[in-house]
Amino acid sequence: MFIFPFYRNGQGRKAPLSDGYLFSASPHVQYSTSDFRKGLKVQIDGEPYVMTECNFVKPGKGNALYKCKLKNLIRGTNLDRTWRGGETLESADVEETDVQFLYKQGDTWVFMDNESFEQYELDADAVGDGWKFLKDGMKCMMTLFNGNPLDMTPPMQVEMEVTYCEPGAKGNTATNVTKPATIETGAEIQVPMFVNLGDVIKVDTRDGTYVERVKK
């Protein structure tokens, strides 16, 4: 029987997922191909996945096809699958909870459940590009599987201070011409030419794009 890997629980100890064995799922929601979208969490072969990309393809003959890329929420591995229109998938047996980012220690990010005050640890693979937008005390959404953390999602938009960029051009208000800028987390994003050092900007965490400059 397949054995799940171990994940750290809230007390910093390693705990097996679902008692170490493939979980026995409770009744799940059935998703049709018309429900397929980026971010949808589904179950394949008894394991939870999230859709990272889904494209609708209409061939000249036959049924429509849905070509999807998925990420295994336990292993972090990627999967390419194609489904015919009308086929179904079960929802993943996962839950999402509000957490607060506490601090980073080495290659570990520590979060706390806002209600139970239980602490969870995630490594770099689980945090992904989310580290670029994490500030101490920030509220995030964490995905749990049998009480163990799988990944986290920062707020859709965050405010970040620009800690380095080339000086902005006076009177240049165009947003289609950009330059690199470093924000307070150390991440680099593209910003309009008029953005200056010390400006606070709003960033879309889904793709790391500049949204607007925050008025002081």
N, C-alpha and C positions, 0 to 999 in steps of 0.2 A: 504494500500500500504506500502511496506517495506520502512523504514526510514534508511538512512545511518548514521553512527556515525559521530561525528565532528572531524575535524583535524585542527591544527593550520595553519594559512596562514603565508605569509612572514612577516606580520607586528606584529606577535605574538598574533593575535586575533584568536578565534576559528571560523572556517567557515565550513558550511555544504558542503558535497560533492554533486555535481550535484543538487544544490538548495534543498538538503534534500531528494530527491526522487531517485528511481531507474532510472539510466540514460537511455536516448534514444540513442542507438548507431548509429553511422554513418556506412556506408558500411565497412565490415571487410574482411580481408584476411581469406580464408578457409585453415586450416591446415589439411592435411591427416595424418593418423597414421605413415606414412613413414617419416613425419617431426618431430614427437615427439622426444624430447630430454630434458635433464636437462637444466633449464634456460628459456625454451620456455614460453612465457606469452600468456595465452588463456582466453577466456570468458566462464563461466559456469553459467547458470541461471542469466545472467545479471551482474555478478560480475567478477572482474579480479583475475586470479590465475597465479602462476608461478609453473612450474613443477620442483620438487626437486629431483625426481627419476623416471625413466621410464625403465621397463624391458620387453623385447620381450619374449613371451612364445609360443612355437609351440606344441600344443597338438597332440596326436596320430591321431585324426580325427578332422575334422572341420577347421574353420578359425584360423589364428594366433591371439593371444591375446596380448594386450599391457597393462600391469599392471603399473599404475602410482600413485605416491604420489604428491600431489599439496598443495601449501600454498596460502590461501586467502590473497591477498595483502592489503585488508582493515582491516580485523579482526585479521589476524595472525593465524587463525585456519587451521588445516590440513585436507586433504580430500584424501581418497583412492578410485580410480576409475579404472575400466577395460573397455577397448574398443576393439572391434573386428577389425581386419585388414580391411582397406578401409573406416572406419568411419571418420568423420571430426569434427573439432572444430573451432570456430571463434577466430580470434586474439583478444587480449584484447585491449580496447580503452585507451591505456596508451602511454605516451611519455617519452623519456629519455633525460636528459640534463646534461651538464657539470657543476659541482659545485666545490667549494673549501671549505674544512673543516676549520672553524674558531676557535671554542673553545667548550669545554664541561662545562656546568653549571648544577650542581646537576646530575639529571638523564636525562638531555636533551643535545643533540648534535646539534650544530648550524652550518649551511652551507650557502654559498652564491652563487647565480647564477653568473657565470663568465661574462655574457653579460648584464643582466638586473640589477645586484647587489641586487636583491631581496633576502631576507634571509628566510631560511626554518628551522624548528625545527623537530627533530625526537626523539622519546623516545627509551628506551632500546630494546623493542620488535622489532621496525622497523630497528634499527641499527644491531641487531643480533650480530653475532661473528665479524662483521666488526670493532667493537671498538678496537679489538686487534691490528689493523694495521693502526689506524688513528693517524697522526701527524699534528700539526698545519700547515695550508697552503697546505695540500695535496689535489690534484685534484682527484675527484671521479665522478661516474656516479649516478645520482638520477632519480628514477622513479616517474613520476607525473601522477595523475589521476584527470582530470578536474582542473589542476593547483595546486593541493594539493599533498604534498610529501607522498609517500608510503614507500619507502625504498631506500637504497643506496648500491652501489657496489664500493669497493676500487679498486685501480689498481691491475692487476693480480699478479704482483710481486712488493715488496717494500723492501727497505733497512732499516734495524733496527740495532741499537747498542745493544750488549749484556751487560746488567747491573748487572747480577749475574749468575755465574755458578761455578762448581767445577773446579779447575785448570786442564788444558789440559795435556795430556801425551805426552812428547817429542817423536818425531819420529813416533807417531801413526797417520797415515793418512787414516785409514779405515773409511768408511762412513756408514757401516752397523751396527756399535756399537755406541749407542747414550747415551746421558745423558740429563737431564732437564736443561733448561736455561731460564732466565727471560730477556725479551727484554724491550726496553725503554718505551713501553706503559703499562708495568706491566703484560703483558700476558706471559704465560709459553709455550715453545715449546721444541721439542726434537732436539738436535743438535749432530753432530759427536763429539767424544771424544777430538779431537784436537782443538776445538773452545775454546777461552779464554775470560775472562772478558775484555770488551773494544773493542772486535772485532766487525766489522760491517758485518752483514750477509744479504743475500738476502732470502726472504721468499715468498712462494707461498700462496697468500691469500685465494685461493679456498679451501684449506684443511689444511692450517697452517703448511706446511712442509718446512723444510730447503732445500734451493736450492744450495747455494754456499757461500763461504766466499769472501767478497769484498776486493780486493787488495788495500792497502793504497797507 
